[in-house]
Amino acid sequence: MHAAPAGSPTMRFSPVRLFFAAALVVLVIAVLRWQAVLNWLGNYLILTQPPEHADLILVLGGDFLGPRVYKAADLGREGYAPLVLISGPPYRDRPEGDFAVEDLVKHGYPRSLFAVFGHHEPSTIGEVMALGGELRRRHAKHVIFVTSAYHSRRSGIVLRLFCSGIHFISVPAPDEHYHGNGWWRDPSSRELFYSEWSKIFGSIFIAYPTYRFTHRQVDLPHDPLSKSF
């Protein structure tokens, strides 16, 4: 019995055939394990890392009287950082962080643990870009950030893209409005799932390239030979 010669039909595996074979395997797995795949996608939005000692703890805006500020306050009281910086837009003509600090002090947390950073940015990207200068002013190199669990993956991506040079650790606060497992069964979880994934793609493929291009255009007149931007 002789081996089939090279180039014969039995030995020919074209890239197109390999692609379709791989796609078929992925499709079969997705059909058979669709719930596991959807659960993975749902839980991927939650970025949980072990807390580390840091220069400060950052609370992203949006929940100034809820679990975010209390999670951060607990981390501060446990000694993970000497300062909890509460970021957020105005509320009743005052930074929302002011109300958070007042509430936390009423519950026994020391006022000296907290600082407030007010801004007028309506988006996470805008907030992070505004925070960049404040974090550099405070010489922060290691930062724990606290936000709602469903918001933690996107926040981590945005912080690393738009506030480079700082090591960020995600320690999210629990959120009863989002469940990674079976998210498609719950209207609130379903809405947050689609919103967060669409914003993740928008941040990576639209906002960040635009940001890079804009900053490159600004930098070029000053240093036309520079390749770092």
URGI-V851949 format. One record per run of one state. SS is the DSSP state (H for helix, E for strand, L for the rest). FROM is the first residue (numbers start at 1). LEN is the number of residues. If there is no record, write none. Layout:
((SS FROM LEN) (SS FROM LEN))
This chain:
((L 1 8) (H 9 3) (L 12 3) (H 15 18) (L 33 1) (H 34 11) (L 45 11) (E 56 4) (L 60 7) (H 67 11) (L 78 6) (E 84 5) (L 89 1) (E 90 2) (L 92 2) (E 94 2) (H 96 11) (L 107 4) (H 111 3) (E 114 5) (L 119 5) (H 124 14) (L 138 4) (E 142 5) (L 147 1) (E 148 1) (H 149 14) (L 163 4) (E 167 4) (L 171 2) (E 173 1) (L 174 9) (H 183 3) (L 186 1) (H 187 34) (L 221 9))
